[in-house]
Amino acid sequence: MEKLIDVIELSELIGLKPFTIRLKCRQRRIPHYRIDGLLKFKISEIHAWLETKKHKVLRYSGDIRVDIVREIKIK
């Protein structure tokens, strides 16, 4: 079974404040588990969630368009 991490560990992992993580959980925007009232997270599910947050950025340089994919990286 995969180890579960808490809000503080997730905060350190992805660089969001614990308050923001709790808010996103209440809004059901981050995959999480509530065990005895405590928020817990599977790292594999967080990785998958972050993959859905990639943005495609179009950068124009003169007449040439350059496509750049910005990836969110985990520390």
Secondary structure, 3 states (H helix, E strand, C coil): CCCEECHHHHHHHHCCCHHHHHHHHHCCCCCCEEECCEEEEEHHHHHHHHHCCCEEEEEEECCEEEEEEECCCCC
